[in-house]
Amino acid sequence: MKKGNQTPTQQVVLHYRTTRGKEAQTLYEQTGRVCQSWQRKQLNNILAINKDGLWVHTKYGYSVPRRNGKNEIIAMRELYALTHGERVLHTAHRTTTSHSASVRLTTLLDDLGYTEVQRPKKEDILSGAYDKCYTYSKQFGLERIVVLGKNGGSVDFRTRSGKGGLGEGFDLLIIDEAQEYTDEQESALKYVVTDSKNPQTIFCGTPPTAVSSGTVFLNFRNDALKGIKKNTGWAEWSVPELSDPMDKILWYRTNPSINVIFTERSIEDEITGDVTDFNIQRLGLWLQHNLKSAISKVEWQQMMAKKLPEFLNHKLFVGIKFGRDGTNCSMAIAIKTKNKKIFVEVIDCKSMREGIGWIIDWLSQAQNVAKVAIDGANGQPLMIPAMKEAKLKKPILPTVAEVVEANSIFEQAVFKKTIVHMGQEELTNIVSNCEKRTIGNKGGFGYSALKPDTEIALMDSVILAHWLASKDKEAAKQQIKY
């Protein structure tokens, strides 16, 4: 019977000569199961070691379309860990997923001839009386498996949160359902393996869909394929572009377990009118962006004011952004409020065909303009002499580092809800339909539009104005004491 492609369509694997994959495969197959060729290759990559006996890939990620058996690789890796004294933290997006993973692992132990012990005695554990025994804490959402004995390891199963794993130490971190892994969760979890003598993190998932909330997996994949991540391996089965769902050649190219776990008829039943979803879920398509906006419409609307807020001192901070394609220019303002928030509003966004006269006119007539920031190499040379001729204050031309800072401050303000606005329709539309993009070479980010009919310069001008306002420090009132 015809088999699916056993080799990834894209992969990055560091050079190695030795692997413990064969040992893990043998252990797994003693349960009566068979390790497929593609699974064996991934296991070899994951368990590759260098001359010092350390993992070649301290971070390894792989993406396979649904129902191909990608989680079985995780089970093999955890089975090896349990019999070699490693401490493992298995995290998933859903509690049901992490629970199923714990059941899968105990079933493997049972089929290996291990016996579950309900209440082990400490003295018997220390004396080595328990041979091929394990304990299994079955509390839903807090499952834990411990293999008793000198070389026994442990696996804790948890649902991910922004605080999960803090204060605990592990050797192996599993990121199951990695397409849902968020920046906040990564911040909390990435340090749990830091103090291990031989740490490893494994990312396992599928490409993000319209309902996926995570961005870490997407960024990890992009960086791995660019070769800019150290000690990192990656493998995926995917199509490079939106493709015909009826093309059976692509079914076999992107699904290594076709005719082993599922059949052609199963795939035929999956085909509906949503071509994009089929491409993502069955053909492994990675879109160039995460479909989910970096800022949701609900988040933005929660900061909308019913009436104009009371301002602190009416000082205006102006952000001007010239679009990267040179088509449009946007101007926005920010003002501090008495309740220590920052009010933002777009003044206008116009085509560059209309020139910059409208900006100069507005700045000349406005009162209390404290600072002006201008970003966009195509517009700065036009604005500087025009502002000088109009006898306006010299503008700030932010550096790449300052633009990165502005975006970071804006993101934190959205999270803390320290922004206030009046619900401008165009601004709401772009803010709730944006994604992060890399800026510079030090991990900074900016935003880009998800929809082709929206102008990100409109949002960028708001971010610049907000940045100026947030950096402005009020002069301390002079106190005279006698």
C-alpha positions as CSV (number, residue, x, y, z in Angstrom):
1,M,0.0,0.0,0.0
2,K,1.2,3.5,-0.9
3,K,2.9,5.3,2.0
4,G,3.0,9.0,2.9
5,N,6.2,11.0,2.6
6,Q,8.5,9.9,5.5
7,T,10.9,12.9,5.0
8,P,10.0,16.5,6.1
9,T,9.3,19.0,3.3
10,Q,11.5,21.4,5.3
11,Q,13.9,20.8,8.1
12,V,16.9,22.2,10.0
13,V,19.0,19.6,11.7
14,L,22.4,20.3,13.3
15,H,25.2,17.8,12.5
16,Y,25.6,14.9,14.9
17,R,27.1,11.4,14.9
18,T,25.5,9.8,17.9
19,T,21.9,9.5,19.0
20,R,20.0,7.7,21.7
21,G,17.0,7.5,19.4
22,K,17.5,3.8,18.8
23,E,17.4,3.0,22.5
24,A,14.2,5.0,22.8
25,Q,12.7,3.3,19.8
26,T,13.5,-0.2,21.1
27,L,12.0,0.7,24.5
28,Y,8.8,1.9,22.8
29,E,8.5,-1.1,20.5
30,Q,8.7,-3.4,23.5
31,T,5.1,-2.3,24.2
32,G,4.1,-4.1,20.9
33,R,3.8,-0.9,18.9
34,V,5.7,-0.1,15.8
35,C,7.6,3.2,15.3
36,Q,7.1,4.6,11.8
37,S,10.1,5.6,9.8
38,W,9.3,9.4,10.0
39,Q,8.8,9.1,13.7
40,R,12.1,7.3,14.1
41,K,14.0,10.0,12.2
42,Q,12.5,12.7,14.4
43,L,13.3,10.7,17.5
44,N,16.9,10.4,16.4
45,N,17.2,14.1,15.8
46,I,15.6,14.9,19.2
47,L,17.9,12.5,21.1
48,A,21.1,13.3,19.2
49,I,24.0,13.9,21.6
50,N,27.4,15.7,21.2
51,K,30.8,14.5,22.3
52,D,30.0,15.7,25.9
53,G,26.8,13.6,26.0
54,L,24.6,16.7,25.9
55,W,21.6,17.1,23.6
56,V,22.6,18.6,20.2
57,H,19.2,20.3,20.0
58,T,18.4,22.1,23.2
59,K,15.2,23.2,21.4
60,Y,13.5,21.2,18.8
61,G,10.2,21.8,17.0
62,Y,8.1,19.9,14.5
63,S,4.8,20.5,12.7
64,V,2.7,17.7,11.2
65,P,-0.9,17.9,9.9
66,R,-3.5,16.5,12.2
67,R,-4.0,12.9,13.1
68,N,-0.6,11.7,11.8
69,G,0.7,10.6,15.2
70,K,2.9,13.5,16.2
71,N,2.2,13.1,19.9
72,E,3.5,9.5,19.8
73,I,7.0,11.0,19.4
74,I,6.4,12.9,22.5
75,A,5.3,9.7,24.3
76,M,8.5,7.9,23.1
77,R,10.6,10.8,24.4
78,E,8.9,10.9,27.8
79,L,9.1,7.1,28.1
80,Y,12.9,7.4,27.6
81,A,12.9,10.2,30.2
82,L,11.0,8.2,32.8
83,T,13.5,5.4,32.6
84,H,16.6,7.6,32.6
85,G,15.9,9.9,35.6
86,E,14.8,13.0,33.8
87,R,12.2,15.5,35.2
88,V,9.7,16.4,32.6
89,L,7.0,19.1,32.4
90,H,4.4,18.4,29.8
91,T,2.2,21.4,29.0
92,A,-0.8,21.7,26.7
93,H,-3.3,24.3,25.8
94,R,-6.3,22.2,27.0
95,T,-6.6,20.2,30.2
96,T,-8.2,17.4,28.2
97,T,-5.1,17.2,26.0
98,S,-2.6,17.0,28.9
99,H,-4.8,14.5,30.6
100,S,-4.9,12.3,27.5
101,A,-1.1,12.5,27.3
102,S,-0.8,11.2,30.9
103,V,-3.2,8.3,30.1
104,R,-1.2,7.4,27.0
105,L,2.1,7.3,28.9
106,T,0.7,5.1,31.7
107,T,-0.6,2.7,29.1
108,L,2.8,2.4,27.6
109,L,4.3,1.7,31.0
110,D,1.7,-1.0,31.6
111,D,2.5,-2.6,28.3
112,L,6.2,-2.5,29.2
113,G,5.4,-4.6,32.3
114,Y,5.4,-1.8,34.8
115,T,3.1,-2.0,37.8
116,E,1.3,1.0,39.3
117,V,1.8,1.4,43.1
118,Q,-0.9,3.2,44.9
119,R,0.9,4.2,48.2
120,P,4.6,3.3,48.0
121,K,6.5,3.1,51.3
122,K,9.5,5.5,51.5
123,E,11.7,2.8,53.0
124,D,11.0,0.5,50.2
125,I,11.7,3.2,47.6
126,L,15.1,3.9,49.2
127,S,15.9,0.2,49.4
128,G,15.1,-0.4,45.8
129,A,12.3,-2.8,46.5
130,Y,10.2,-1.5,43.7
131,D,11.3,-3.0,40.4
132,K,9.5,-1.6,37.3
133,C,6.9,0.2,39.3
134,Y,5.4,3.7,39.1
135,T,2.9,6.0,40.8
136,Y,0.2,7.9,39.0
137,S,-1.5,11.0,40.5
138,K,-4.8,11.2,38.6
139,Q,-6.0,14.6,39.8
140,F,-7.5,16.1,36.6
141,G,-5.2,18.9,35.4
142,L,-2.5,18.0,37.9
143,E,-1.5,14.5,36.8
144,R,2.0,13.2,37.7
145,I,3.8,10.0,36.8
146,V,6.9,8.9,38.8
147,V,8.9,5.8,38.0
148,L,10.2,4.4,41.3
149,G,13.8,3.3,41.7
150,K,17.3,4.7,41.3
151,N,17.0,5.8,37.6
152,G,13.3,6.7,37.7
153,G,12.1,9.9,36.3
154,S,8.9,11.9,36.5
155,V,6.5,13.7,34.2
156,D,4.1,16.5,35.4
157,F,1.2,17.4,33.2
158,R,-0.1,20.9,33.3
159,T,-2.4,23.3,31.3
160,R,-0.5,26.3,30.3
161,S,-1.0,29.7,31.9
162,G,1.0,32.9,32.4
163,K,2.3,31.5,35.8
164,G,2.5,27.8,35.2
165,G,5.8,26.1,36.2
166,L,7.3,29.1,38.0
167,G,9.5,28.1,40.8
168,E,9.9,24.6,39.6
169,G,12.9,22.9,37.9
170,F,12.8,20.4,35.1
171,D,15.1,18.8,32.5
172,L,12.6,18.5,29.7
173,L,9.9,20.9,28.7
174,I,7.2,19.8,26.3
175,I,5.1,22.4,24.5
176,D,2.1,20.4,23.2
177,E,-0.4,22.2,21.0
178,A,2.4,24.7,20.4
179,Q,0.3,26.8,17.9
180,E,-1.5,28.1,21.0
181,Y,1.7,29.0,23.0
182,T,1.7,32.7,23.8
183,D,4.4,35.2,24.6
184,E,3.1,35.5,28.2
185,Q,3.2,31.7,28.7
186,E,6.7,31.5,27.2
187,S,7.9,34.2,29.6
188,A,6.7,32.1,32.5
189,L,7.9,28.7,31.3
190,K,11.1,29.1,29.4
191,Y,13.2,29.3,32.6
192,V,12.0,26.0,34.2
193,V,14.8,24.1,32.5
194,T,17.5,26.6,33.1
195,D,19.2,24.9,36.0
196,S,19.2,21.5,34.4
197,K,22.6,20.0,33.5
198,N,21.2,18.9,30.1
199,P,18.0,20.8,29.3
200,Q,15.7,20.4,26.3
201,T,12.5,22.0,25.1
202,I,10.3,20.3,22.4
203,F,7.6,22.2,20.5
204,C,4.9,20.0,18.9
205,G,1.9,21.3,16.9
206,T,0.3,22.3,13.7
207,P,0.3,25.6,11.8
208,P,-1.9,28.3,13.5
209,T,-5.4,28.8,12.3
210,A,-7.8,31.7,12.6
211,V,-8.6,30.8,16.2
212,S,-5.1,30.1,17.4
213,S,-3.9,32.5,20.0
214,G,-0.2,31.8,20.0
215,T,2.6,33.5,18.2
216,V,5.7,31.8,19.7
217,F,5.5,28.7,17.5
218,L,5.2,30.8,14.3
219,N,8.2,32.9,15.3
220,F,10.2,29.9,16.4
221,R,9.6,28.2,13.0
222,N,10.5,31.3,11.0
223,D,13.7,31.8,13.0
224,A,14.7,28.2,12.8
225,L,14.3,28.1,9.0
226,K,16.4,31.3,8.7
227,G,19.1,29.7,10.8
228,I,19.2,32.4,13.4
229,K,18.5,30.2,16.4
230,K,21.3,28.4,18.1
231,N,21.1,24.7,19.2
232,T,17.8,24.5,17.4
233,G,16.2,21.8,15.2
234,W,13.0,22.0,13.1
235,A,11.0,19.7,10.8
236,E,7.7,20.2,9.0
237,W,5.4,18.6,6.5
238,S,3.8,21.4,4.5
239,V,2.8,23.0,1.2
240,P,4.5,26.3,0.4
241,E,1.3,28.0,-0.9
242,L,-2.4,27.7,-0.9
243,S,-3.1,24.5,-3.0
244,D,-5.9,22.5,-4.5
245,P,-7.6,20.3,-1.8
246,M,-8.3,17.6,-4.4
247,D,-4.6,17.2,-5.3
248,K,-3.8,13.7,-3.9
249,I,-0.1,14.1,-4.6
250,L,-0.1,16.8,-1.9
251,W,-2.0,14.5,0.5
252,Y,0.9,12.0,0.4
253,R,3.6,14.7,0.4
254,T,2.4,16.3,3.6
255,N,0.9,13.3,5.6
256,P,3.5,10.7,6.5
257,S,0.9,8.4,8.2
258,I,-1.6,8.2,5.4
259,N,-2.7,4.6,4.9
260,V,-1.3,3.8,8.3
261,I,-3.5,5.8,10.7
262,F,-6.0,7.1,8.2
263,T,-7.0,6.6,4.6
264,E,-7.7,8.7,1.4
265,R,-11.4,8.3,2.1
266,S,-10.9,10.0,5.5
267,I,-9.3,13.0,3.8
268,E,-12.0,13.2,1.2
269,D,-14.6,13.5,4.0
270,E,-12.6,16.5,5.4
271,I,-12.9,18.6,2.3
272,T,-15.5,21.4,2.6
273,G,-15.8,24.9,1.2
274,D,-13.1,26.3,3.5
275,V,-10.0,25.8,1.3
276,T,-7.7,27.8,3.6
277,D,-8.6,25.7,6.7
278,F,-8.0,22.4,4.8
279,N,-4.6,23.7,3.6
280,I,-3.6,24.6,7.1
281,Q,-5.0,21.5,8.9
282,R,-4.4,18.7,6.4
283,L,-1.6,20.1,4.1
284,G,0.4,21.9,6.8
285,L,0.3,25.3,5.1
286,W,2.1,28.1,7.1
287,L,0.6,31.5,6.2
288,Q,3.1,34.4,6.4
289,H,1.3,35.6,9.5
290,N,-0.8,34.4,12.4
291,L,-4.4,34.9,11.4
292,K,-5.4,36.1,14.8
293,S,-4.8,39.8,15.4
294,A,-2.2,40.8,17.9
295,I,-4.8,43.0,19.6
296,S,-8.4,41.9,19.7
297,K,-11.3,44.2,18.9
298,V,-12.7,43.5,22.4
299,E,-9.4,44.6,24.0
300,W,-9.4,47.8,22.1
301,Q,-13.1,48.6,22.7
302,Q,-12.6,48.1,26.5
303,M,-10.5,51.3,26.5
304,M,-13.1,53.4,24.6
305,A,-14.4,56.4,26.6
306,K,-18.1,57.5,26.5
307,K,-17.0,61.1,26.7
308,L,-13.9,63.1,26.3
309,P,-11.6,62.6,29.4
310,E,-10.3,65.4,31.5
311,F,-6.8,66.3,30.4
312,L,-3.8,66.9,32.7
313,N,-2.3,69.9,31.0
314,H,-3.4,69.9,27.3
315,K,0.2,69.3,26.1
316,L,-0.1,67.7,22.7
317,F,2.3,65.0,21.5
318,V,2.2,64.4,17.8
319,G,3.1,61.3,15.9
320,I,3.6,61.4,12.1
321,K,4.2,58.2,10.1
322,F,4.9,57.9,6.4
323,G,3.9,54.5,5.1
324,R,6.7,52.1,4.0
325,D,5.3,51.9,0.5
326,G,5.2,55.7,0.2
327,T,1.5,55.8,-0.5
328,N,0.0,57.4,2.6
329,C,0.9,59.6,5.6
330,S,-0.9,59.6,8.9
331,M,-0.8,62.0,11.9
332,A,-2.1,61.3,15.4
333,I,-2.0,63.0,18.8
334,A,-1.7,61.9,22.4
335,I,-2.6,63.8,25.6
336,K,-2.1,62.8,29.2
337,T,-5.3,62.5,31.3
338,K,-5.8,63.4,34.9
339,N,-6.4,59.7,35.8
340,K,-2.9,58.9,34.6
341,K,-3.9,57.4,31.2
342,I,-3.0,58.6,27.7
343,F,-5.7,59.7,25.3
344,V,-5.0,58.9,21.6
345,E,-6.7,60.0,18.4
346,V,-5.9,60.1,14.7
347,I,-6.0,63.5,13.1
348,D,-6.0,62.3,9.5
349,C,-4.5,59.8,7.1
350,K,-4.0,61.1,3.5
351,S,-2.4,60.1,0.3
352,M,1.1,61.4,-0.4
353,R,-0.3,62.8,-3.6
354,E,-1.9,65.5,-1.5
355,G,1.6,66.5,-0.2
356,I,2.5,67.5,3.4
357,G,0.9,71.0,3.4
358,W,-2.0,69.8,5.5
359,I,0.4,68.6,8.2
360,I,2.3,71.9,8.3
361,D,-1.0,73.8,8.4
362,W,-2.3,71.8,11.3
363,L,0.9,72.0,13.3
364,S,1.1,75.8,12.7
365,Q,-2.4,76.3,14.0
366,A,-2.4,73.8,16.9
367,Q,-1.7,75.1,20.4
368,N,0.4,73.4,23.1
369,V,2.3,71.1,20.8
370,A,5.0,69.8,23.0
371,K,6.8,67.3,20.8
372,V,6.6,65.9,17.3
373,A,8.0,62.5,16.2
374,I,8.3,61.6,12.5
375,D,9.0,58.1,11.2
376,G,9.5,57.1,7.6
377,A,12.6,57.7,5.5
378,N,10.5,58.7,2.5
379,G,8.9,61.6,4.4
380,Q,11.5,62.9,6.9
381,P,13.5,64.8,4.2
382,L,10.3,66.6,3.2
383,M,9.1,67.5,6.7
384,I,12.4,68.8,8.2
385,P,12.9,71.8,5.9
386,A,9.1,72.5,5.8
387,M,8.8,72.6,9.6
388,K,11.9,74.8,9.7
389,E,10.5,77.3,7.2
390,A,7.2,77.4,9.2
391,K,9.3,78.1,12.3
392,L,8.0,75.0,14.1
393,K,9.9,73.1,16.7
394,K,12.5,70.7,15.5
395,P,11.0,67.2,15.2
396,I,12.3,64.0,16.8
397,L,13.4,61.4,14.3
398,P,13.2,58.1,16.2
399,T,15.9,55.5,15.8
400,V,15.1,51.8,15.2
401,A,15.7,51.1,18.9
402,E,13.2,53.9,19.8
403,V,10.6,52.6,17.4
404,V,11.0,49.2,19.0
405,E,10.6,50.8,22.4
406,A,7.5,52.7,21.2
407,N,5.8,49.5,20.1
408,S,6.7,47.7,23.3
409,I,5.4,50.5,25.5
410,F,2.1,50.6,23.4
411,E,1.7,46.8,23.8
412,Q,2.1,47.1,27.6
413,A,-0.3,50.0,27.7
414,V,-2.9,47.9,25.9
415,F,-2.3,45.1,28.4
416,K,-2.6,47.4,31.4
417,K,-5.5,49.3,29.8
418,T,-3.8,52.7,30.3
419,I,-4.9,54.0,26.9
420,V,-8.2,55.8,26.3
421,H,-9.8,56.7,22.9
422,M,-13.1,57.7,21.4
423,G,-13.6,54.7,19.2
424,Q,-12.6,56.0,15.8
425,E,-13.8,53.4,13.3
426,E,-10.7,53.4,11.0
427,L,-8.3,53.2,14.0
428,T,-10.4,50.4,15.6
429,N,-10.3,48.5,12.3
430,I,-6.5,48.5,11.9
431,V,-5.7,47.9,15.6
432,S,-8.0,44.9,15.7
433,N,-6.5,43.5,12.4
434,C,-2.8,43.6,12.9
435,E,0.1,41.2,13.6
436,K,3.6,41.6,14.9
437,R,6.5,41.9,12.6
438,T,10.2,41.7,13.4
439,I,12.1,45.0,13.6
440,G,15.9,45.2,13.7
441,N,18.1,42.2,14.7
442,K,17.6,42.2,18.5
443,G,14.1,40.7,18.8
444,G,12.2,43.9,18.5
445,F,8.8,44.1,16.9
446,G,6.4,46.4,15.1
447,Y,3.0,45.9,13.6
448,S,1.7,45.1,10.1
449,A,-1.8,44.9,8.7
450,L,-3.6,41.7,8.3
451,K,-6.1,43.1,5.8
452,P,-4.8,44.5,2.5
453,D,-7.3,47.4,2.6
454,T,-6.0,48.8,5.9
455,E,-3.2,51.3,6.4
456,I,-0.8,50.4,9.3
457,A,0.7,53.9,9.2
458,L,-2.5,55.0,10.9
459,M,-1.7,52.8,13.9
460,D,2.0,53.6,13.8
461,S,1.3,57.3,14.1
462,V,-0.8,56.7,17.2
463,I,2.0,54.5,18.7
464,L,4.6,57.3,18.1
465,A,2.3,59.9,19.7
466,H,1.7,57.6,22.7
467,W,5.4,57.0,23.0
468,L,6.2,60.7,23.3
469,A,3.5,61.2,25.9
470,S,4.6,58.2,27.9
471,K,8.2,59.4,28.0
472,D,7.3,62.9,29.0
473,K,8.1,63.6,32.7
474,E,6.2,66.3,34.5
475,A,8.5,68.8,36.2
476,A,8.4,68.5,39.9
477,K,6.7,71.5,41.6
478,Q,9.1,73.7,43.5
479,Q,8.6,73.7,47.2
480,I,9.9,76.5,49.3
481,K,10.2,75.8,53.0
482,Y,11.2,78.2,55.8
